[in-house]
Amino acid sequence: MKKRALALVCAFAMGMTMCAGTNVSNTAKAAEGGSTEDVENEGTDASGDETVADPQVRIVGATISNQNGATQSLRFLMEVENYDQIKVSKGQDFGINLTVKGNTVPVTYKKYNKIYAIDKTSNTLQYAVEINGINSDNIGTDVIAQGFVTGVPSEGGPVDNVATSVEETRSVSGVATAAGYKITVDNNKNMTLNKNFETECSLDLTKAELLYGKGTMERDSFSGAIKAKNVEGIIVPIHDKGFVVGSDVEVTIYGTASGSSRVRAWIEQNGTKATEINENVTMNSVFPLKINASVDSSVLFIKAPLDETFEELSISKIDVKVLPFAKPAVAPKPYTLEFNDNTVKGSKYGNGNAVINDDGTVTGSITGQYGNFEFDLPDDLVSNYYDTVTVKFKEANYQNTNADIWMALDTVNNGLLTDEPKYMDHFHHAKEGEAVTTAESGPIKNVRIWTGDPTPTKDKPFTFIIESVIFSNSKWINPEDIRDEYELELNEANVVALSKVALTFNADKSVTIETKGTTSDDGGSFGFKIPSDIYKANDFRKIAISYRDSDLMEHSHHTQHFGTDVVGWIPKDNGKWNGTPMMGTGTLILDLDPATEDGNFSNMRFFDLPKEDGRKMTITSVKLTKK
């Protein structure tokens, strides 16, 4: 019996020659580093000589090295079942054929004499081939890998394969994407791998640490695969921004654990458990963890029960998948934020603060460039899927500048917080008013009020009195707003003078429209506007306009608009000409078109009025019905 050291990997350097069509086999070399393992073998064979069953071969998968720089490495791993039937001493061999741009090179055990791992219990052998020196120009190039085991050569005859695997095709960029990484390339063609954690990814095992520092851990320097002994557990970072309460996280740990009665797992950070402990984790199977507490970032804990240890904990991969929040079947009603220490916060960088006043308002101050203060929705309400925030403010002090005051949102994407800045001036330099912003994706978690202006200081801050912060859903419908019929109030909000007309709102709640044009001008225009909460809730199909004392409307040219508050001209103006005259006293009844993809009927515009000054009409009522 003799012992053979089994090194980590066989290597095949590719680099620039990968796409150049040169003889890349000349660049093959053994990889350096990695863990080693001693096993006993008979003679010089990888196993004994007994014939029981032919070896079976498959490519297990491909990984890339978690490195940054000018080049990347790609590794293929093959597995041979019934490896004890391979007779190396009699000329048999095994390895992986690599094909790039039609050029094939075999990387064999007999040439490099290195094996990745052997499991005598399952009678399996793993053999790995690493391709080094792949530059940024070649990360998208496909490499085809096919594992094989040769037969014992006959005297003077050819050597045929007794087993081959299915071909597997991979590229560095493809493996990176599948593993949850995004590769960015700078002007010097250096590559950086960044976690692209939006839906799911494999955790970076090179960042794993021993729990409480107890035990020993060997690590595959290429993939980060872990083999720990006599440990209570390990911890592995997941995401640097943490999860949102209410999200569901699915985890799969690929590997084996021995010595403990069971495996436990949970997500925690800085002593705060974000999930309950799953007490009965089964390796290689998906298990759920529900986020029920906020943490700034997240770490996966894998641990044996109290007073127990793992004699051996081997982990090759950990997959984490965050499930998106399910939208409520019915949009929730708006929520007015309760101001307290948990929902009102200043900047963590010290250049903005917020103070709750005795009267229930908040004084927000911005004391430096990029300073801010924010309002956080309670964790248990994030799953309501609010997409709009309305901030009512007064007594704004911009220090005599025209600084832009912006609102930025933290929204939730698949259970993770994402920044969604809104580069718009929502305060419009006004001293008081309402600022509104709507998320483009995902439910809202919080809103920040901030500026990029360098003017504010601690001595001369920008300040605002915030009266209310309302989270709402643009699709929410108040049941009280659902009407079979609706009479529009004829006031300044709902009747709009667009051009060359004057409006007079009368004591009897009617409105008089009078032309103010000249004979050389185009005709004037005005319109009616339905409040947004009413038109969103109702698909009206008829409008009845009652009038008196009219010498104004010789025709009723008009437009119908849908799902918009804009009464003036819009691209989908939907004009209708040669309508019924509205002269003297009477009621005009018009059919309204059905709702469009933009929404329900929301307003109308009458245009091309007479050009003479002083033509008048008094509208006494505007009624809408669904039939």
C-alpha positions as CSV (number, residue, x, y, z in Angstrom):
1,M,0.0,0.0,0.0
2,K,1.3,3.5,-0.7
3,K,-0.1,7.0,-0.2
4,R,-0.6,9.4,-3.0
5,A,-1.1,13.2,-2.4
6,L,-4.2,14.3,-4.4
7,A,-3.7,17.9,-5.4
8,L,-6.5,20.3,-6.2
9,V,-6.8,20.6,-9.9
10,C,-5.4,20.1,-13.4
11,A,-4.9,23.3,-15.3
12,F,-5.1,24.3,-18.9
13,A,-4.0,27.9,-19.6
14,M,-6.0,29.6,-22.4
15,G,-5.6,33.4,-22.3
16,M,-5.3,35.2,-25.6
17,T,-4.6,32.0,-27.5
18,M,-8.1,30.9,-26.8
19,C,-9.6,32.7,-29.8
20,A,-6.4,32.9,-31.9
21,G,-6.6,29.4,-33.1
22,T,-3.1,28.5,-32.0
23,N,-2.0,25.2,-30.4
24,V,-3.4,25.9,-27.0
25,S,-2.2,22.6,-25.6
26,N,1.3,24.0,-25.4
27,T,0.1,26.4,-22.6
28,A,-1.2,23.6,-20.3
29,K,0.2,23.6,-16.8
30,A,-0.7,22.3,-13.4
31,A,-2.5,24.8,-11.1
32,E,-0.9,25.9,-7.9
33,G,-2.4,26.1,-4.4
34,G,-5.6,24.4,-3.1
35,S,-6.2,21.8,-0.5
36,T,-4.7,18.3,-0.5
37,E,-5.8,15.0,0.7
38,D,-4.1,11.6,1.3
39,V,-5.8,8.4,0.2
40,E,-4.5,4.8,-0.1
41,N,-4.4,3.1,-3.5
42,E,-3.2,-0.3,-4.7
43,G,0.0,0.0,-6.7
44,T,-0.1,2.8,-9.1
45,D,-3.8,2.4,-10.0
46,A,-6.4,4.9,-8.8
47,S,-8.2,1.8,-7.4
48,G,-8.1,-2.0,-7.4
49,D,-8.3,-4.2,-10.4
50,E,-11.5,-6.1,-9.8
51,T,-14.1,-5.8,-12.6
52,V,-17.5,-5.1,-11.3
53,A,-19.1,-2.3,-13.4
54,D,-17.9,0.0,-16.0
55,P,-17.2,3.6,-14.9
56,Q,-19.8,6.3,-15.6
57,V,-18.9,9.9,-16.4
58,R,-20.7,13.2,-16.1
59,I,-19.7,16.9,-16.0
60,V,-20.9,18.1,-12.6
61,G,-20.7,21.8,-13.5
62,A,-18.5,24.9,-14.0
63,T,-17.4,27.7,-11.7
64,I,-15.3,30.8,-12.1
65,S,-12.7,32.1,-9.6
66,N,-13.9,34.9,-7.4
67,Q,-11.1,37.2,-8.4
68,N,-10.8,40.7,-9.9
69,G,-8.1,41.8,-12.3
70,A,-7.0,41.4,-15.9
71,T,-7.9,37.7,-16.3
72,Q,-10.4,35.2,-15.1
73,S,-10.3,31.4,-14.6
74,L,-13.0,28.8,-15.5
75,R,-13.1,25.4,-14.0
76,F,-15.0,22.3,-15.1
77,L,-15.6,19.4,-12.6
78,M,-16.3,15.9,-13.7
79,E,-17.4,12.9,-11.6
80,V,-16.6,9.3,-12.3
81,E,-18.8,6.6,-10.7
82,N,-17.3,3.1,-10.2
83,Y,-13.9,4.7,-10.3
84,D,-12.3,1.6,-8.8
85,Q,-12.5,-0.1,-12.2
86,I,-10.0,2.3,-13.7
87,K,-6.6,0.6,-14.2
88,V,-4.0,3.3,-14.6
89,S,-1.1,0.9,-14.2
90,K,-2.3,-1.0,-17.3
91,G,-2.5,2.1,-19.5
92,Q,-6.1,3.2,-18.8
93,D,-6.7,7.0,-18.3
94,F,-9.4,9.6,-17.7
95,G,-9.8,13.3,-18.2
96,I,-11.8,16.2,-19.9
97,N,-11.7,17.2,-23.5
98,L,-11.8,21.0,-23.9
99,T,-12.9,22.5,-27.2
100,V,-12.6,26.2,-28.1
101,K,-13.3,27.5,-31.6
102,G,-13.1,23.9,-32.9
103,N,-9.7,23.3,-31.4
104,T,-9.8,20.3,-28.9
105,V,-7.3,19.5,-26.2
106,P,-7.5,16.5,-23.8
107,V,-6.4,17.2,-20.2
108,T,-5.8,13.8,-18.7
109,Y,-4.9,12.3,-15.3
110,K,-1.9,10.4,-16.7
111,K,-0.4,13.7,-17.9
112,Y,-0.9,15.7,-14.7
113,N,-1.4,12.9,-12.1
114,K,-3.7,15.1,-10.0
115,I,-7.2,14.4,-8.7
116,Y,-9.7,16.7,-7.0
117,A,-11.4,14.3,-4.6
118,I,-12.2,10.6,-4.0
119,D,-15.1,9.3,-2.0
120,K,-14.6,5.6,-1.3
121,T,-18.0,5.1,0.3
122,S,-19.8,6.1,-2.8
123,N,-17.1,4.8,-5.1
124,T,-16.8,8.2,-6.9
125,L,-13.9,10.2,-8.1
126,Q,-13.9,13.9,-9.0
127,Y,-11.4,15.4,-11.5
128,A,-11.2,19.1,-12.2
129,V,-9.7,21.1,-15.1
130,E,-9.0,24.8,-14.7
131,I,-8.6,27.2,-17.6
132,N,-6.5,30.2,-16.6
133,G,-5.7,33.6,-18.2
134,I,-9.1,34.4,-19.8
135,N,-9.1,38.1,-20.5
136,S,-12.0,40.5,-20.9
137,D,-12.2,40.0,-24.7
138,N,-12.8,36.3,-24.2
139,I,-15.2,36.1,-21.2
140,G,-18.1,35.5,-23.6
141,T,-16.4,32.7,-25.6
142,D,-17.9,29.3,-25.2
143,V,-15.8,26.4,-24.0
144,I,-17.1,22.8,-24.5
145,A,-16.2,20.2,-21.9
146,Q,-16.6,16.4,-22.3
147,G,-15.4,14.0,-19.7
148,F,-14.1,10.5,-20.7
149,V,-12.5,7.3,-19.4
150,T,-10.4,5.3,-21.9
151,G,-10.2,1.6,-22.2
152,V,-7.1,-0.5,-21.6
153,P,-5.0,-0.3,-24.8
154,S,-4.4,-3.5,-26.7
155,E,-0.9,-4.2,-28.0
156,G,-0.4,-1.9,-31.0
157,G,-4.1,-1.0,-31.2
158,P,-6.0,2.2,-30.7
159,V,-7.3,3.3,-27.3
160,D,-11.1,3.7,-27.3
161,N,-13.2,5.4,-24.6
162,V,-15.3,3.1,-22.5
163,A,-17.3,6.1,-21.0
164,T,-18.0,9.6,-22.1
165,S,-20.2,12.4,-20.6
166,V,-22.6,14.7,-22.3
167,E,-21.0,17.8,-23.6
168,E,-21.4,20.9,-21.5
169,T,-20.9,24.4,-22.9
170,R,-20.0,27.3,-20.6
171,S,-18.4,30.8,-20.7
172,V,-17.0,33.0,-18.0
173,S,-19.7,35.6,-18.4
174,G,-22.5,32.9,-18.5
175,V,-21.3,31.2,-15.3
176,A,-21.0,34.6,-13.6
177,T,-24.6,35.5,-14.5
178,A,-25.9,32.1,-13.3
179,A,-24.0,32.5,-10.0
180,G,-25.5,36.0,-9.4
181,Y,-22.4,38.1,-10.5
182,K,-22.1,40.9,-12.9
183,I,-18.7,41.4,-14.5
184,T,-17.7,45.1,-15.2
185,V,-14.7,46.0,-17.3
186,D,-12.8,49.3,-16.9
187,N,-10.8,51.3,-19.5
188,N,-7.7,49.2,-18.7
189,K,-9.7,46.0,-19.4
190,N,-9.5,45.0,-15.7
191,M,-12.5,43.0,-14.5
192,T,-14.5,43.3,-11.3
193,L,-17.1,40.8,-10.1
194,N,-20.0,42.3,-8.3
195,K,-22.9,40.5,-6.7
196,N,-26.0,41.2,-8.8
197,F,-28.4,40.2,-6.1
198,E,-31.9,40.9,-7.4
199,T,-33.7,37.6,-7.3
200,E,-31.3,34.9,-6.4
201,C,-27.6,34.0,-6.3
202,S,-25.0,31.6,-4.9
203,L,-23.3,33.0,-1.8
204,D,-19.6,33.8,-1.8
205,L,-18.2,31.0,0.3
206,T,-14.8,32.6,0.3
207,K,-16.3,35.0,2.9
208,A,-17.4,32.3,5.2
209,E,-16.1,32.3,8.8
210,L,-16.2,29.8,11.7
211,L,-18.9,30.4,14.3
212,Y,-17.2,31.6,17.5
213,G,-13.9,30.8,15.9
214,K,-14.1,27.2,17.0
215,G,-12.7,24.2,15.0
216,T,-10.8,24.2,11.7
217,M,-11.8,25.0,8.1
218,E,-10.1,24.3,4.8
219,R,-11.2,26.2,1.8
220,D,-11.0,25.7,-1.9
221,S,-9.2,28.8,-3.0
222,F,-10.9,28.7,-6.4
223,S,-14.6,28.2,-5.5
224,G,-14.6,28.7,-1.8
225,A,-16.0,25.2,-1.1
226,I,-15.7,24.5,2.6
227,K,-14.6,21.5,4.6
228,A,-14.8,22.3,8.4
229,K,-14.1,19.9,11.3
230,N,-15.1,19.9,14.9
231,V,-17.1,23.1,14.5
232,E,-20.3,24.5,16.0
233,G,-21.1,26.1,12.7
234,I,-20.3,28.8,10.1
235,I,-21.6,32.2,9.1
236,V,-21.8,33.4,5.5
237,P,-22.6,37.0,4.4
238,I,-25.7,37.3,2.2
239,H,-26.4,40.9,1.3
240,D,-25.1,44.2,2.4
241,K,-28.4,46.0,2.6
242,G,-30.5,43.4,4.4
243,F,-34.0,42.2,3.7
244,V,-37.4,43.8,4.2
245,V,-39.8,42.5,6.8
246,G,-42.4,40.2,5.3
247,S,-40.2,38.9,2.5
248,D,-39.7,35.1,2.1
249,V,-36.2,33.8,1.5
250,E,-35.5,30.3,0.2
251,V,-32.1,28.7,1.0
252,T,-30.4,25.5,-0.2
253,I,-27.2,24.3,1.4
254,Y,-25.4,21.8,-0.8
255,G,-23.1,19.5,1.2
256,T,-22.9,17.0,4.1
257,A,-22.9,17.3,7.9
258,S,-21.9,14.6,10.3
259,G,-21.6,14.3,14.1
260,S,-24.7,16.4,14.9
261,S,-28.3,15.2,15.2
262,R,-29.5,18.0,12.9
263,V,-28.6,21.2,11.1
264,R,-30.1,24.6,12.1
265,A,-30.1,27.8,10.0
266,W,-31.3,31.4,10.3
267,I,-30.5,35.0,9.2
268,E,-29.0,37.4,11.6
269,Q,-27.0,40.6,11.9
270,N,-25.4,42.4,14.9
271,G,-27.2,40.2,17.3
272,T,-30.7,40.7,15.8
273,K,-32.3,37.6,14.4
274,A,-34.1,38.6,11.2
275,T,-35.8,35.1,11.0
276,E,-36.8,32.3,13.3
277,I,-34.4,29.4,13.5
278,N,-35.2,26.6,11.1
279,E,-34.5,23.7,13.4
280,N,-34.5,20.8,10.9
281,V,-32.6,21.8,7.8
282,T,-32.0,19.0,5.2
283,M,-28.9,19.4,3.2
284,N,-29.4,19.7,-0.6
285,S,-33.0,20.6,-0.1
286,V,-34.8,24.0,-0.2
287,F,-35.9,25.4,3.1
288,P,-37.8,28.7,3.8
289,L,-36.8,31.6,6.1
290,K,-39.3,34.4,6.6
291,I,-37.9,37.9,7.4
292,N,-39.7,39.2,10.5
293,A,-37.2,41.8,11.8
294,S,-35.2,44.6,10.1
295,V,-31.4,44.4,9.8
296,D,-29.1,46.7,7.9
297,S,-27.3,43.7,6.3
298,S,-27.7,40.0,6.4
299,V,-25.7,36.9,7.4
300,L,-26.7,33.3,7.1
301,F,-25.9,31.2,10.3
302,I,-25.5,27.4,10.0
303,K,-25.2,25.8,13.4
304,A,-25.4,22.6,15.3
305,P,-27.8,22.3,18.2
306,L,-26.7,23.6,21.7
307,D,-23.8,21.7,23.1
308,E,-23.3,19.7,19.9
309,T,-20.7,20.1,17.1
310,F,-20.3,19.0,13.5
311,E,-17.5,16.4,13.3
312,E,-17.3,17.4,9.6
313,L,-19.2,20.1,7.7
314,S,-18.6,20.1,3.9
315,I,-20.4,22.7,1.8
316,S,-19.9,23.2,-1.9
317,K,-22.5,25.8,-2.5
318,I,-25.3,27.8,-0.9
319,D,-28.1,29.2,-3.0
320,V,-30.4,32.0,-1.8
321,K,-33.5,33.1,-3.5
322,V,-35.7,36.0,-2.4
323,L,-39.4,35.7,-3.4
324,P,-41.1,38.9,-4.5
325,F,-43.8,40.4,-2.4
326,A,-47.2,39.3,-3.6
327,K,-49.4,42.3,-4.5
328,P,-52.6,42.5,-2.5
329,A,-55.7,41.5,-4.5
330,V,-57.3,44.8,-3.6
331,A,-55.2,48.0,-3.4
332,P,-55.1,49.2,0.2
333,K,-56.5,52.5,1.3
334,P,-54.0,55.4,1.9
335,Y,-52.0,55.4,5.1
336,T,-51.1,58.6,7.0
337,L,-47.7,58.1,8.7
338,E,-47.6,58.3,12.5
339,F,-44.6,60.5,13.4
340,N,-42.5,58.8,16.0
341,D,-38.8,57.9,16.6
342,N,-39.2,54.8,14.5
343,T,-40.6,56.6,11.4
344,V,-38.9,60.0,11.5
345,K,-35.1,60.0,11.0
346,G,-32.3,62.4,10.2
347,S,-29.3,61.7,8.0
348,K,-26.9,59.1,9.3
349,Y,-24.1,61.3,8.0
350,G,-25.1,64.2,10.3
351,N,-26.0,66.7,7.5
352,G,-29.8,66.5,8.1
353,N,-32.1,66.0,11.0
354,A,-35.8,65.9,11.8
355,V,-37.5,66.9,15.1
356,I,-41.1,66.0,16.1
357,N,-42.9,69.1,17.3
358,D,-45.5,69.4,20.1
359,D,-48.2,70.1,17.6
360,G,-47.6,66.8,15.8
361,T,-45.7,68.3,12.8
362,V,-42.1,67.6,12.0
363,T,-39.4,70.2,11.4
364,G,-36.9,68.9,8.8
365,S,-33.5,70.5,8.4
366,I,-30.9,70.1,5.7
367,T,-27.5,71.3,7.0
368,G,-25.1,70.4,4.2
369,Q,-24.8,69.3,0.6
370,Y,-26.6,66.0,0.0
371,G,-28.1,66.4,3.5
372,N,-31.5,64.7,4.1
373,F,-34.1,63.6,6.5
374,E,-36.5,60.7,5.9
375,F,-39.8,59.0,6.7
376,D,-40.0,55.3,7.1
377,L,-43.1,53.1,6.5
378,P,-43.6,50.6,9.4
379,D,-42.3,47.2,8.4
380,D,-45.6,45.4,8.6
381,L,-47.1,47.9,6.1
382,V,-44.5,47.5,3.3
383,S,-46.3,44.5,1.9
384,N,-49.3,46.8,1.2
385,Y,-47.5,47.7,-2.0
386,Y,-47.9,51.5,-1.7
387,D,-46.5,53.2,-4.9
388,T,-47.0,56.9,-4.1
389,V,-46.0,59.3,-1.4
390,T,-47.6,62.7,-0.7
391,V,-45.8,65.1,1.6
392,K,-47.6,68.2,2.8
393,F,-45.3,71.0,3.9
394,K,-45.3,74.7,4.9
395,E,-42.9,77.5,6.0
396,A,-40.2,76.3,3.6
397,N,-36.9,78.3,3.9
398,Y,-34.5,77.9,1.0
399,Q,-32.1,80.6,2.3
400,N,-33.0,82.9,-0.7
401,T,-31.9,80.3,-3.3
402,N,-33.7,78.5,-6.0
403,A,-32.4,75.1,-4.8
404,D,-34.0,72.0,-5.9
405,I,-35.5,69.9,-3.2
406,W,-35.9,66.3,-4.3
407,M,-37.7,63.2,-3.0
408,A,-36.0,59.8,-3.3
409,L,-37.5,56.5,-2.5
410,D,-36.3,53.2,-1.1
411,T,-38.4,50.6,-2.8
412,V,-38.5,46.9,-2.4
413,N,-37.3,44.6,-5.2
414,N,-37.8,40.9,-4.4
415,G,-37.5,41.6,-0.7
416,L,-34.4,43.7,-1.0
417,L,-34.1,47.5,-0.5
418,T,-33.1,49.4,-3.7
419,D,-32.5,53.1,-4.2
420,E,-35.0,54.8,-6.6
421,P,-33.9,58.4,-6.7
422,K,-36.4,60.9,-8.2
423,Y,-34.4,63.7,-9.8
424,M,-37.2,66.2,-9.9
425,D,-37.9,69.4,-8.0
426,H,-41.0,68.2,-6.0
427,F,-41.1,71.3,-3.8
428,H,-41.1,73.7,-6.7
429,H,-39.5,76.4,-4.6
430,A,-42.8,76.9,-2.9
431,K,-43.2,78.0,0.7
432,E,-46.1,75.6,1.2
433,G,-47.8,72.9,-0.8
434,E,-47.9,69.2,-1.5
435,A,-45.0,67.2,-3.0
436,V,-45.9,63.9,-4.7
437,T,-43.7,61.1,-6.0
438,T,-44.6,57.7,-7.5
439,A,-42.4,54.6,-7.6
440,E,-41.5,53.1,-10.9
441,S,-41.2,49.6,-9.5
442,G,-41.7,47.8,-6.2
443,P,-43.5,48.9,-3.1
444,I,-42.2,51.9,-1.1
445,K,-40.3,51.4,2.1
446,N,-39.3,55.0,2.8
447,V,-38.9,58.5,1.3
448,R,-36.0,60.9,1.7
449,I,-36.2,64.6,1.3
450,W,-32.8,66.0,0.2
451,T,-30.8,68.4,-2.0
452,G,-27.6,68.4,-3.9
453,D,-27.3,72.2,-3.4
454,P,-24.1,73.3,-1.5
455,T,-25.8,76.3,0.1
456,P,-27.2,74.9,3.4
457,T,-25.1,74.9,6.5
458,K,-25.7,74.3,10.2
459,D,-25.9,78.0,10.7
460,K,-28.2,78.5,7.7
461,P,-30.1,75.3,7.1
462,F,-32.9,74.6,4.6
463,T,-35.9,74.0,6.8
464,F,-39.5,72.7,6.3
465,I,-42.5,72.1,8.5
466,I,-43.9,68.7,7.4
467,E,-47.6,68.4,8.2
468,S,-48.3,65.0,6.9
469,V,-46.8,62.1,4.9
470,I,-49.3,59.9,3.1
471,F,-48.5,56.5,1.5
472,S,-51.0,55.4,-1.1
473,N,-51.6,53.2,-4.0
474,S,-52.4,54.8,-7.4
475,K,-54.9,52.0,-8.1
476,W,-56.7,52.3,-4.7
477,I,-60.4,53.1,-5.0
478,N,-62.3,54.5,-2.1
479,P,-65.7,52.6,-2.0
480,E,-67.4,55.9,-1.3
481,D,-66.2,57.2,-4.6
482,I,-68.0,54.6,-6.6
483,R,-71.1,56.2,-8.1
484,D,-73.8,55.3,-10.7
485,E,-74.2,59.1,-11.3
486,Y,-72.1,62.1,-10.2
487,E,-72.8,65.9,-10.4
488,L,-69.7,67.9,-10.9
489,E,-69.2,71.0,-8.6
490,L,-68.8,74.0,-10.9
491,N,-65.8,75.6,-9.1
492,E,-62.3,76.9,-9.8
493,A,-60.8,73.3,-9.5
494,N,-63.2,71.7,-12.0
495,V,-63.9,74.3,-14.6
496,V,-60.8,75.4,-16.5
497,A,-60.4,78.5,-18.7
498,L,-57.8,77.5,-21.4
499,S,-57.6,80.4,-23.8
500,K,-59.5,83.6,-24.6
501,V,-62.3,83.1,-22.2
502,A,-63.2,84.5,-18.7
503,L,-65.0,82.5,-16.0
504,T,-67.5,84.0,-13.5
505,F,-68.5,81.7,-10.6
506,N,-72.0,82.7,-9.6
507,A,-73.8,82.6,-6.2
508,D,-76.3,80.0,-7.5
509,K,-73.3,77.6,-8.1
510,S,-73.4,78.1,-11.8
511,V,-70.5,79.4,-14.0
512,T,-70.6,81.9,-16.9
513,I,-68.2,81.5,-19.7
514,E,-67.5,84.7,-21.8
515,T,-65.2,85.0,-24.8
516,K,-62.4,87.5,-24.7
517,G,-61.0,87.1,-28.2
518,T,-60.8,89.3,-31.3
519,T,-61.9,88.6,-34.9
520,S,-58.2,88.0,-35.9
521,D,-57.6,85.3,-33.2
522,D,-58.4,81.7,-33.2
523,G,-61.4,80.7,-31.2
524,G,-61.1,80.3,-27.4
525,S,-61.5,77.1,-25.3
526,F,-62.5,75.9,-21.9
527,G,-63.1,72.5,-20.2
528,F,-64.5,70.4,-17.4
529,K,-62.3,68.3,-15.1
530,I,-63.5,65.4,-12.9
531,P,-61.6,65.0,-9.6
532,S,-59.1,62.2,-9.9
533,D,-60.4,60.0,-7.1
534,I,-63.8,60.1,-8.8
535,Y,-62.8,59.3,-12.4
536,K,-60.4,56.5,-11.3
537,A,-63.3,54.8,-9.5
538,N,-65.9,55.2,-12.3
539,D,-66.3,54.5,-16.0
540,F,-68.9,57.1,-16.9
541,R,-70.6,56.7,-20.3
542,K,-72.8,59.9,-20.6
543,I,-72.4,63.5,-19.7
544,A,-75.4,66.0,-19.5
545,I,-74.5,69.7,-19.6
546,S,-77.4,72.1,-18.7
547,Y,-77.1,75.7,-19.8
548,R,-79.0,79.0,-20.1
549,D,-78.8,82.4,-21.8
550,S,-76.3,81.1,-24.4
551,D,-75.3,82.9,-27.6
552,L,-71.9,81.2,-27.4
553,M,-72.0,77.7,-28.7
554,E,-73.0,77.5,-32.3
555,H,-71.5,74.0,-32.3
556,S,-70.0,71.8,-29.6
557,H,-66.5,70.8,-30.9
558,H,-64.9,68.9,-28.0
559,T,-62.4,66.4,-26.9
560,Q,-62.6,63.4,-24.5
561,H,-59.5,62.6,-22.4
562,F,-58.9,59.5,-20.4
563,G,-56.8,58.8,-17.2
564,T,-55.2,62.3,-17.1
565,D,-55.7,65.6,-15.2
566,V,-54.5,67.6,-18.2
567,V,-57.5,69.4,-19.8
568,G,-55.4,71.2,-22.5
569,W,-54.2,69.6,-25.7
570,I,-52.6,66.2,-25.4
571,P,-51.3,63.7,-28.0
572,K,-54.4,61.5,-27.6
573,D,-56.7,64.5,-28.0
574,N,-59.6,62.5,-29.5
575,G,-61.4,65.5,-31.1
576,K,-65.1,65.4,-32.0
577,W,-66.4,68.0,-34.5
578,N,-69.8,69.3,-35.7
579,G,-71.6,68.6,-32.4
580,T,-75.1,69.8,-31.4
581,P,-75.4,73.6,-30.9
582,M,-75.8,74.9,-27.4
583,M,-77.8,78.1,-27.9
584,G,-80.5,79.6,-25.6
585,T,-81.5,77.3,-22.8
586,G,-81.3,73.5,-22.8
587,T,-79.3,70.4,-22.0
588,L,-76.6,68.8,-24.2
589,I,-76.3,65.0,-23.7
590,L,-73.1,63.4,-25.1
591,D,-72.1,59.8,-25.2
592,L,-68.6,59.1,-23.7
593,D,-66.2,56.6,-25.1
594,P,-65.4,53.5,-22.9
595,A,-62.3,53.5,-20.7
596,T,-59.0,53.1,-22.6
597,E,-55.6,51.6,-21.5
598,D,-54.9,55.1,-20.0
599,G,-57.9,54.9,-17.7
600,N,-61.5,56.1,-17.4
601,F,-62.9,59.3,-18.9
602,S,-61.4,62.2,-16.9
603,N,-62.1,65.5,-18.6
604,M,-63.2,67.3,-21.8
605,R,-62.3,70.4,-23.7
606,F,-64.6,72.6,-25.8
607,F,-62.7,74.4,-28.5
608,D,-63.0,76.8,-31.5
609,L,-65.4,79.2,-29.8
610,P,-66.6,82.3,-31.6
611,K,-63.9,84.9,-32.0
612,E,-66.0,87.9,-31.0
613,D,-65.7,89.5,-27.5
614,G,-68.6,89.2,-25.1
615,R,-70.3,86.0,-26.3
616,K,-71.6,84.2,-23.2
617,M,-73.1,81.0,-21.8
618,T,-74.0,80.1,-18.2
619,I,-73.6,76.4,-17.3
620,T,-76.0,75.4,-14.5
621,S,-75.1,71.7,-14.1
622,V,-72.8,69.0,-15.3
623,K,-74.0,65.4,-14.6
624,L,-72.3,62.1,-15.4
625,T,-73.8,58.7,-15.5
626,K,-72.7,55.1,-16.2
627,K,-75.6,54.4,-18.5
